[in-house]
Amino acid sequence: MPSWEPTSYPVPMAGIDVRRTGQSAFNGPSTVSSVWTYSASGGASINLQAIVSSQAVFFGTWGLPRKNAALLPDQWDKLDGRYYGLSLSGSELFTPFRLSLVSGGYMDANRPRLSRDNYWLAGSSSEWHVTYYNGTIEGTPCVDPVSGVHYLGRGDGNLYAVQPTTGTVTWTFKTFNPQDSGEDGGGEIIGGPLMGPGRVIYFGTAGLPWPGSPSDPPYETSAVYAVNSDGSLRWRYPSAAARLDNWVLAPPALSPDGNTLYVGTFAGDPATPGRLIALDLTKPSSASDEDRVKWQIVLRNTARAGSPAIWVRCITVGANGGIYVGGAEAQFLGSSPVVIAVNPNGTYGWSPAIVEPQGYPAPTHWTGGLALREGNGTSILYASTTHNLSSNGTGGVLIALNSTSGATLGVFTPTTAGGMTAPTIGANGAVYVGVRGKHPTGQAAGVKGRMYALSFSNSAFSTLWQYEVAGQLDWVTPSIGSDGGLYFGSTDDRLNGSFLKNLFDPWFGPTEIPADTSPLFYGIK
């Protein structure tokens, strides 16, 4: 197994470690004594957990859609997310850079022209096809502890190896569709990668459109990849089929011995329930799909009428090998948060098997974050509930669960409206978690997001401090540095539902940065 020295790399990947526990080796700030901010100009949103070294913090942005009527579609830059490296005092280590241009369209004589091509590329040549790829950076990178290289996924279907000292790309791995060699046959890398034994990099992809139809076929694919540290493919699952039956959004997690990779699927196709898949990493790269899969569970709540489908949004693994899954349970016109415990042999670990932390139906869409507090005879699972990015709903909470039984130990309800971020746990047990607030709609002002520092004892949460940010906090998990600082990004006010739905038809030019599209990154000490 790779080993990350905690002081050198206090946050080397999403969830801090390969089990995605969210448990830091360091204490975060107990009070707010100083705050610095950095403006990611035109970045729109920072909704990933930042990685932190002993001297720096790194993150990416969504970016803005760039459509210029004077240019052909292959010259557009569709969401030009950039990568940033800052010192722990907020100064730039290198000029923020765009990994590559993401075009709005491409030519392929072997593909039929579809209605979506006519719609999105109206007025252009009939030879153009639209691509769903984009330049967003949503998944937290993983640091190679040997070389220091960052492995970074993106919405353009590529995994990038980035040299953090210079801000340059050393290699690019392109995801693909085994049954279609077209331009956009891979998948968007939304969940952060991790590094397992032999310094192999693992990650999953999500394919658009959502979910696709005979008249709107999904060229993009959902799959799991194993890539060597030189950028060469080790294996893909599925190996020959085009795609899994649903997205992979949750960052994959490893078993304590590093021999099993746990992958969950989300509702790319809402008619298909999610799955939790255990992949055997001891098998050779030439192994068949059947040999590589140790077990898999089709996730439904059989205790509810109609056995509603369940989809996976986050995974955490305990030191004893137990797997904890957070996600969404289908309901009429929506979904409700759920948490599930699964034993290492693929059987359910709690009774009842499915915990509905806010009941059913619930005001929020899914469990968006898990963190596991272990040691000194303590094992508490923290689960936060949230919404999708285009929702302005309220009702997110943080819940403490007994990790052995699933019983609720305590609930924190924030004073600010909105879904909550995933939590991070300090070495002393303090819990750091944010709440979105509400994005502005129409002419109405938004509600600002807040970051909270909480303590939990005797079945009760207590607020150590809270800090209001300038915009909102969308899914972004806070990171604790070895210097005791808390680091996280925000979303500026412009990123609301209408903005997200107009990715291909922006109202501004290729160089303009509209107001309220420059999110702030925060350092609190």
C-alpha positions as CSV (number, residue, x, y, z in Angstrom):
1,M,0.0,0.0,0.0
2,P,1.2,3.5,-0.6
3,S,1.9,5.5,2.5
4,W,1.2,9.2,3.0
5,E,3.2,10.8,5.8
6,P,0.5,12.8,7.7
7,T,2.5,16.0,8.2
8,S,3.7,16.1,4.5
9,Y,0.2,15.2,3.2
10,P,-2.5,15.8,5.8
11,V,-5.2,15.6,3.0
12,P,-3.8,13.6,0.0
13,M,-7.2,12.7,-1.4
14,A,-11.0,13.0,-0.9
15,G,-11.9,11.7,2.5
16,I,-8.3,12.0,3.7
17,D,-7.4,8.3,3.3
18,V,-8.0,5.3,1.1
19,R,-10.9,4.2,3.3
20,R,-12.5,7.7,2.9
21,T,-13.0,8.0,6.7
22,G,-12.7,11.8,6.8
23,Q,-10.7,11.5,10.0
24,S,-7.8,13.9,10.2
25,A,-4.6,13.3,12.2
26,F,-4.6,17.0,13.2
27,N,-6.9,19.4,15.1
28,G,-8.7,22.1,13.2
29,P,-9.2,25.6,14.6
30,S,-11.1,25.8,17.9
31,T,-11.9,29.5,17.3
32,V,-11.8,31.9,14.3
33,S,-8.7,34.0,14.9
34,S,-7.8,34.9,11.3
35,V,-9.3,34.4,7.9
36,W,-7.8,34.8,4.4
37,T,-9.6,34.5,1.1
38,Y,-8.6,34.0,-2.5
39,S,-10.8,34.9,-5.5
40,A,-11.0,32.2,-8.3
41,S,-11.9,34.7,-11.0
42,G,-14.6,33.4,-13.3
43,G,-14.5,30.0,-11.6
44,A,-18.2,29.8,-10.8
45,S,-17.9,27.1,-8.1
46,I,-15.3,25.3,-6.0
47,N,-17.3,22.2,-4.9
48,L,-14.6,19.7,-4.3
49,Q,-12.5,19.0,-1.2
50,A,-9.1,20.6,-1.5
51,I,-5.9,18.5,-1.1
52,V,-3.4,19.9,1.4
53,S,0.3,19.4,1.8
54,S,2.6,20.7,4.5
55,Q,3.0,24.0,2.6
56,A,0.2,24.3,0.1
57,V,-3.4,23.7,-0.8
58,F,-4.8,22.7,-4.3
59,F,-8.2,22.7,-5.8
60,G,-10.1,23.1,-9.1
61,T,-13.1,25.0,-10.3
62,W,-16.2,24.5,-12.5
63,G,-15.3,27.5,-14.8
64,L,-17.7,29.2,-17.2
65,P,-19.2,28.1,-20.5
66,R,-17.6,29.9,-23.5
67,K,-19.6,30.1,-26.7
68,N,-18.6,32.5,-29.4
69,A,-20.8,32.7,-32.5
70,A,-17.8,33.7,-34.5
71,L,-16.0,30.5,-33.9
72,L,-16.8,26.9,-34.9
73,P,-18.0,24.5,-32.1
74,D,-14.6,22.8,-31.8
75,Q,-13.1,26.2,-30.7
76,W,-15.6,26.8,-27.9
77,D,-14.4,26.2,-24.4
78,K,-17.2,24.6,-22.5
79,L,-16.8,25.3,-18.8
80,D,-13.1,26.2,-18.6
81,G,-12.4,25.0,-15.1
82,R,-8.9,25.7,-13.8
83,Y,-6.4,24.2,-11.4
84,Y,-5.0,26.2,-8.5
85,G,-2.2,25.9,-6.1
86,L,-1.9,28.3,-3.1
87,S,0.4,28.6,-0.2
88,L,-1.2,28.2,3.3
89,S,-1.4,32.0,3.5
90,G,-3.3,32.3,0.2
91,S,-0.7,33.3,-2.3
92,E,-0.4,31.7,-5.8
93,L,2.2,29.0,-6.3
94,F,1.7,29.1,-10.1
95,T,-0.7,30.8,-12.5
96,P,-4.0,29.0,-12.5
97,F,-4.3,27.0,-15.6
98,R,-6.9,25.3,-17.8
99,L,-6.0,21.6,-18.4
100,S,-7.3,21.6,-22.0
101,L,-9.9,23.2,-24.2
102,V,-13.3,21.4,-24.1
103,S,-15.0,21.9,-27.4
104,G,-18.8,22.2,-27.9
105,G,-18.8,19.9,-30.9
106,Y,-16.9,17.5,-33.2
107,M,-17.2,15.9,-36.6
108,D,-17.7,12.1,-37.1
109,A,-18.9,10.8,-40.5
110,N,-19.8,7.5,-38.9
111,R,-22.5,8.9,-36.6
112,P,-26.0,9.9,-37.4
113,R,-27.0,13.4,-36.7
114,L,-29.4,13.6,-33.7
115,S,-32.0,16.1,-32.6
116,R,-29.7,17.3,-29.8
117,D,-27.1,18.2,-32.5
118,N,-29.6,20.3,-34.4
119,Y,-30.7,22.0,-31.1
120,W,-27.4,22.8,-29.5
121,L,-25.5,23.5,-32.6
122,A,-28.2,25.3,-34.6
123,G,-26.9,27.4,-37.4
124,S,-23.7,25.4,-37.8
125,S,-22.7,22.9,-40.4
126,S,-24.8,19.8,-40.5
127,E,-21.6,17.8,-40.0
128,W,-21.2,18.8,-36.4
129,H,-22.2,16.7,-33.4
130,V,-22.6,18.0,-29.9
131,T,-20.5,16.6,-27.0
132,Y,-21.7,16.5,-23.4
133,Y,-18.1,16.7,-22.1
134,N,-17.2,19.8,-20.1
135,G,-14.3,21.4,-18.4
136,T,-15.5,21.2,-14.8
137,I,-13.1,19.9,-12.1
138,E,-15.4,18.3,-9.5
139,G,-13.4,15.4,-8.1
140,T,-10.7,15.9,-5.5
141,P,-7.3,14.8,-6.9
142,C,-5.1,12.1,-5.3
143,V,-1.4,12.7,-4.5
144,D,1.2,10.2,-5.4
145,P,3.3,9.9,-2.2
146,V,6.4,8.8,-4.2
147,S,6.5,11.4,-7.0
148,G,4.3,14.1,-5.6
149,V,2.3,14.1,-8.8
150,H,-1.5,14.9,-8.5
151,Y,-3.9,12.7,-10.4
152,L,-6.9,14.7,-11.3
153,G,-10.2,13.8,-13.1
154,R,-12.3,16.2,-15.1
155,G,-15.6,16.5,-17.0
156,D,-13.9,15.9,-20.3
157,G,-13.4,12.2,-19.7
158,N,-9.6,12.6,-19.0
159,L,-7.4,11.8,-16.0
160,Y,-4.5,14.2,-15.8
161,A,-1.1,13.8,-14.1
162,V,-0.2,17.3,-12.8
163,Q,3.2,18.4,-11.5
164,P,2.2,20.7,-8.6
165,T,5.5,22.5,-8.3
166,T,5.2,23.9,-11.9
167,G,1.5,23.6,-12.6
168,T,2.1,21.5,-15.7
169,V,0.5,18.3,-17.1
170,T,2.9,15.4,-17.4
171,W,0.4,12.9,-19.0
172,T,-3.2,12.4,-19.9
173,F,-5.3,9.2,-19.8
174,K,-8.4,9.3,-22.0
175,T,-11.4,7.1,-20.9
176,F,-13.2,5.2,-23.6
177,N,-16.1,3.1,-24.9
178,P,-14.9,-0.4,-25.9
179,Q,-17.8,-0.6,-28.4
180,D,-17.5,2.8,-30.0
181,S,-14.3,4.6,-30.8
182,G,-16.0,8.0,-31.2
183,E,-14.8,11.3,-29.8
184,D,-16.9,11.3,-26.6
185,G,-17.1,7.6,-25.7
186,G,-15.5,7.8,-22.3
187,G,-17.1,9.2,-19.1
188,E,-16.9,12.2,-16.9
189,I,-14.7,11.8,-13.8
190,I,-16.7,13.3,-10.9
191,G,-15.6,11.2,-7.9
192,G,-12.0,11.6,-6.9
193,P,-9.4,8.9,-7.7
194,L,-7.3,7.0,-5.2
195,M,-4.1,5.1,-5.3
196,G,-3.9,1.5,-4.2
197,P,-1.2,-1.2,-4.0
198,G,1.5,-1.0,-6.6
199,R,0.7,2.7,-7.0
200,V,-2.3,1.9,-9.3
201,I,-4.9,4.7,-9.6
202,Y,-8.6,3.8,-9.4
203,F,-11.5,5.9,-10.4
204,G,-15.0,5.7,-11.8
205,T,-16.9,7.7,-14.5
206,A,-20.4,9.0,-15.2
207,G,-21.8,9.0,-18.7
208,L,-24.3,11.5,-20.2
209,P,-27.0,12.0,-21.4
210,W,-29.1,11.2,-18.4
211,P,-30.3,8.4,-18.8
212,G,-30.4,8.4,-22.6
213,S,-33.0,7.0,-25.0
214,P,-33.2,5.5,-28.5
215,S,-33.5,9.0,-30.0
216,D,-30.8,10.4,-27.7
217,P,-28.2,7.6,-27.2
218,P,-25.6,7.9,-24.4
219,Y,-22.3,7.8,-26.2
220,E,-20.5,8.5,-22.9
221,T,-20.0,5.6,-20.5
222,S,-20.0,4.8,-16.8
223,A,-17.2,2.4,-15.8
224,V,-14.3,1.8,-13.4
225,Y,-10.7,2.2,-14.4
226,A,-7.4,1.0,-13.1
227,V,-4.5,3.1,-14.5
228,N,-0.8,2.7,-13.8
229,S,1.3,5.7,-12.5
230,D,2.8,6.1,-16.0
231,G,-0.7,6.7,-17.5
232,S,-1.1,3.3,-19.1
233,L,-4.4,1.3,-18.7
234,R,-4.3,-1.7,-16.3
235,W,-7.9,-2.7,-16.7
236,R,-11.4,-1.4,-17.2
237,Y,-14.6,-2.7,-15.7
238,P,-16.7,-3.7,-17.6
239,S,-14.0,-4.7,-20.0
240,A,-15.9,-5.3,-23.2
241,A,-19.4,-3.9,-22.5
242,A,-19.9,-0.3,-23.2
243,R,-21.0,0.8,-19.7
244,L,-22.3,0.1,-16.2
245,D,-26.0,0.5,-15.8
246,N,-25.6,3.7,-13.7
247,W,-23.2,6.5,-12.9
248,V,-20.2,6.2,-10.6
249,L,-20.3,9.5,-8.6
250,A,-19.0,8.3,-5.2
251,P,-15.2,8.2,-4.9
252,P,-14.3,4.5,-4.7
253,A,-12.9,3.3,-1.3
254,L,-10.4,0.5,-0.4
255,S,-10.6,-2.3,2.2
256,P,-8.1,-2.0,5.1
257,D,-5.8,-4.6,3.5
258,G,-6.0,-2.8,0.1
259,N,-7.2,-6.0,-1.6
260,T,-10.8,-4.9,-2.4
261,L,-12.1,-1.8,-4.2
262,Y,-15.7,-0.8,-3.3
263,V,-17.6,1.1,-6.0
264,G,-21.2,2.3,-5.9
265,T,-23.5,3.4,-8.7
266,F,-25.9,6.4,-8.7
267,A,-29.1,7.2,-10.6
268,G,-27.9,8.0,-14.1
269,D,-30.8,5.8,-15.0
270,P,-33.5,6.5,-12.4
271,A,-35.4,3.3,-13.4
272,T,-32.4,1.1,-12.4
273,P,-31.4,0.7,-8.7
274,G,-27.9,1.3,-7.6
275,R,-25.3,-1.4,-6.9
276,L,-22.5,-1.8,-4.4
277,I,-19.7,-3.7,-6.2
278,A,-16.6,-5.3,-4.5
279,L,-13.7,-5.7,-7.0
280,D,-10.8,-8.0,-6.3
281,L,-7.5,-6.1,-6.7
282,T,-5.5,-9.3,-6.3
283,K,-6.6,-10.5,-9.7
284,P,-4.3,-10.0,-12.7
285,S,-5.0,-7.2,-15.2
286,S,-6.1,-9.9,-17.7
287,A,-8.8,-11.3,-15.3
288,S,-12.3,-11.6,-16.7
289,D,-15.1,-9.4,-15.3
290,E,-16.6,-12.4,-13.5
291,D,-13.3,-13.2,-11.8
292,R,-12.7,-9.5,-10.8
293,V,-16.1,-9.1,-9.1
294,K,-16.0,-10.6,-5.5
295,W,-19.7,-9.8,-4.9
296,Q,-22.3,-7.1,-5.7
297,I,-25.5,-6.0,-4.1
298,V,-28.5,-4.6,-6.0
299,L,-29.7,-1.9,-3.6
300,R,-33.5,-1.8,-2.8
301,N,-35.4,-1.2,0.4
302,T,-37.5,-4.3,0.6
303,A,-39.0,-3.0,3.9
304,R,-40.9,-0.3,1.9
305,A,-43.8,-0.8,-0.4
306,G,-42.6,-1.3,-4.0
307,S,-39.0,-1.9,-2.8
308,P,-37.8,1.5,-3.8
309,A,-34.4,1.8,-5.5
310,I,-31.3,3.1,-3.6
311,W,-28.4,4.9,-5.2
312,V,-24.9,5.4,-3.8
313,R,-23.4,8.9,-3.3
314,C,-20.6,8.2,-0.8
315,I,-18.7,5.3,0.7
316,T,-16.6,4.9,3.9
317,V,-14.9,1.8,5.2
318,G,-14.1,1.0,8.8
319,A,-10.9,-0.4,10.3
320,N,-12.7,-3.7,10.8
321,G,-13.6,-3.9,7.1
322,G,-17.3,-2.8,7.5
323,I,-18.5,-0.7,4.6
324,Y,-20.8,2.3,5.1
325,V,-22.9,3.7,2.2
326,G,-24.7,6.9,2.0
327,G,-27.2,7.8,-0.8
328,A,-30.7,8.3,-2.0
329,E,-33.9,6.2,-1.7
330,A,-36.5,6.7,-4.4
331,Q,-39.8,8.1,-3.5
332,F,-42.7,9.7,-5.4
333,L,-41.4,12.8,-7.2
334,G,-38.0,12.7,-5.4
335,S,-35.7,10.8,-3.1
336,S,-34.8,10.5,0.6
337,P,-31.4,10.1,2.4
338,V,-30.4,6.6,3.5
339,V,-27.4,5.1,5.2
340,I,-26.5,1.4,4.9
341,A,-23.9,-0.8,6.6
342,V,-22.5,-3.8,4.6
343,N,-20.2,-6.5,6.0
344,P,-17.0,-7.4,4.1
345,N,-18.7,-10.6,2.7
346,G,-21.5,-8.5,1.1
347,T,-24.3,-9.0,3.6
348,Y,-26.1,-6.2,5.3
349,G,-24.7,-5.2,8.7
350,W,-27.6,-3.5,10.5
351,S,-31.1,-4.5,11.3
352,P,-33.1,-3.0,9.9
353,A,-30.7,-2.9,7.0
354,I,-31.7,0.5,5.7
355,V,-31.5,3.5,8.0
356,E,-33.5,6.6,6.9
357,P,-31.9,9.3,9.0
358,Q,-34.7,11.9,8.3
359,G,-37.5,9.5,7.8
360,Y,-39.4,8.7,4.6
361,P,-40.2,10.8,2.7
362,A,-37.7,13.4,3.8
363,P,-37.0,17.1,2.9
364,T,-33.6,16.4,1.4
365,H,-32.5,14.3,-1.6
366,W,-29.7,12.1,-0.3
367,T,-26.9,11.5,2.2
368,G,-24.1,13.4,0.6
369,G,-21.3,12.8,3.1
370,L,-20.0,10.3,5.6
371,A,-17.1,10.5,8.2
372,L,-16.1,7.8,10.6
373,R,-14.7,8.5,14.1
374,E,-12.7,5.5,15.3
375,G,-10.3,4.8,18.2
376,N,-10.3,4.8,22.0
377,G,-13.3,2.6,22.1
378,T,-15.3,5.1,20.0
379,S,-16.9,4.4,16.6
380,I,-19.3,7.1,15.5
381,L,-20.5,7.5,11.9
382,Y,-21.4,11.0,10.9
383,A,-23.8,11.4,8.0
384,S,-24.8,14.7,6.4
385,T,-27.9,15.2,4.1
386,T,-28.0,17.5,1.1
387,H,-29.5,18.3,-2.3
388,N,-28.5,18.2,-5.9
389,L,-26.8,21.3,-7.2
390,S,-29.8,22.7,-9.1
391,S,-32.0,22.4,-6.0
392,N,-32.5,25.3,-3.6
393,G,-34.2,23.1,-1.0
394,T,-33.8,23.3,2.8
395,G,-33.6,20.7,5.5
396,G,-30.1,19.4,5.5
397,V,-28.8,18.0,8.8
398,L,-25.8,16.3,10.3
399,I,-26.6,13.0,12.1
400,A,-24.4,10.9,14.5
401,L,-25.0,7.2,14.2
402,N,-23.8,4.2,16.2
403,S,-21.7,2.5,13.6
404,T,-22.4,-1.0,15.1
405,S,-26.2,-0.7,15.2
406,G,-27.2,2.2,13.0
407,A,-29.0,3.8,16.0
408,T,-29.2,7.6,15.9
409,L,-27.1,9.2,18.7
410,G,-27.7,12.9,17.9
411,V,-28.8,15.4,15.3
412,F,-27.4,18.8,14.4
413,T,-29.8,21.2,12.5
414,P,-28.1,24.3,11.2
415,T,-29.6,27.7,11.6
416,T,-28.9,28.5,7.9
417,A,-31.1,26.8,5.2
418,G,-29.8,24.3,2.7
419,G,-28.1,21.0,2.3
420,M,-24.9,20.2,4.2
421,T,-21.4,19.4,3.0
422,A,-19.6,16.2,3.9
423,P,-18.1,16.4,7.4
424,T,-14.4,16.3,8.4
425,I,-13.3,15.1,11.8
426,G,-10.4,16.7,13.7
427,A,-8.0,14.6,15.8
428,N,-9.8,15.7,18.9
429,G,-13.2,14.7,17.6
430,A,-14.4,18.1,16.5
431,V,-16.6,18.0,13.4
432,Y,-16.3,20.6,10.7
433,V,-19.2,20.8,8.2
434,G,-20.8,23.4,6.0
435,V,-24.3,24.3,5.0
436,R,-25.1,25.6,1.5
437,G,-27.4,28.5,2.2
438,K,-29.7,29.3,-0.8
439,H,-28.7,30.5,-4.2
440,P,-30.4,33.7,-5.5
441,T,-33.4,33.2,-7.7
442,G,-34.8,35.8,-10.0
443,Q,-34.5,39.1,-8.2
444,A,-34.5,37.6,-4.7
445,A,-31.3,37.7,-2.7
446,G,-29.7,34.5,-1.7
447,V,-28.9,33.1,1.8
448,K,-25.2,32.9,2.6
449,G,-23.6,29.6,3.5
450,R,-21.9,28.9,6.8
451,M,-19.1,26.7,8.0
452,Y,-19.5,25.1,11.4
453,A,-17.1,23.7,14.0
454,L,-19.0,21.3,16.3
455,S,-18.3,19.1,19.3
456,F,-20.3,16.0,20.1
457,S,-20.8,14.4,23.4
458,N,-23.6,12.9,25.5
459,S,-25.8,12.6,22.5
460,A,-25.7,16.3,21.8
461,F,-23.9,18.6,19.3
462,S,-22.5,22.0,20.5
463,T,-21.4,24.8,18.2
464,L,-17.7,25.8,18.8
465,W,-17.9,28.5,16.1
466,Q,-19.7,29.3,12.9
467,Y,-18.5,31.5,10.0
468,E,-20.7,33.0,7.2
469,V,-19.1,33.0,3.7
470,A,-19.8,35.4,0.9
471,G,-21.6,33.0,-1.3
472,Q,-22.8,29.4,-0.9
473,L,-21.2,26.1,0.0
474,D,-22.0,23.4,-2.6
475,W,-20.9,19.9,-1.5
476,V,-17.4,21.2,-0.7
477,T,-15.8,19.2,2.2
478,P,-13.5,21.2,4.5
479,S,-9.9,20.1,4.8
480,I,-7.6,20.3,7.9
481,G,-4.0,21.2,7.4
482,S,-1.1,20.1,9.6
483,D,-0.8,23.7,10.6
484,G,-4.3,23.5,12.2
485,G,-5.9,25.6,9.4
486,L,-9.3,24.8,7.9
487,Y,-9.4,25.1,4.1
488,F,-12.4,25.1,1.8
489,G,-14.0,26.7,-1.3
490,S,-17.3,28.3,-2.1
491,T,-19.7,29.0,-4.9
492,D,-20.4,32.5,-6.1
493,D,-24.0,33.7,-6.2
494,R,-24.4,33.3,-10.0
495,L,-24.3,29.5,-9.9
496,N,-28.0,28.7,-9.6
497,G,-30.4,26.3,-11.3
498,S,-30.9,28.5,-14.4
499,F,-27.2,28.9,-14.8
500,L,-26.6,25.2,-14.7
501,K,-29.3,24.6,-17.3
502,N,-27.8,27.0,-19.8
503,L,-24.4,25.5,-20.2
504,F,-24.6,25.4,-24.0
505,D,-26.2,28.8,-24.4
506,P,-24.5,31.4,-22.3
507,W,-25.3,35.0,-22.6
508,F,-21.8,36.4,-22.4
509,G,-18.8,36.5,-24.6
510,P,-15.6,34.4,-24.6
511,T,-13.5,36.8,-22.5
512,E,-16.1,38.4,-20.3
513,I,-16.3,37.4,-16.6
514,P,-19.9,38.2,-15.4
515,A,-20.5,39.5,-12.0
516,D,-21.0,36.9,-9.2
517,T,-19.0,34.2,-10.9
518,S,-15.8,34.4,-8.9
519,P,-15.9,32.0,-5.9
520,L,-13.8,32.5,-2.8
521,F,-11.4,30.0,-1.3
522,Y,-11.0,30.3,2.5
523,G,-8.3,29.6,5.0
524,I,-9.4,29.8,8.6
525,K,-7.0,29.6,11.6
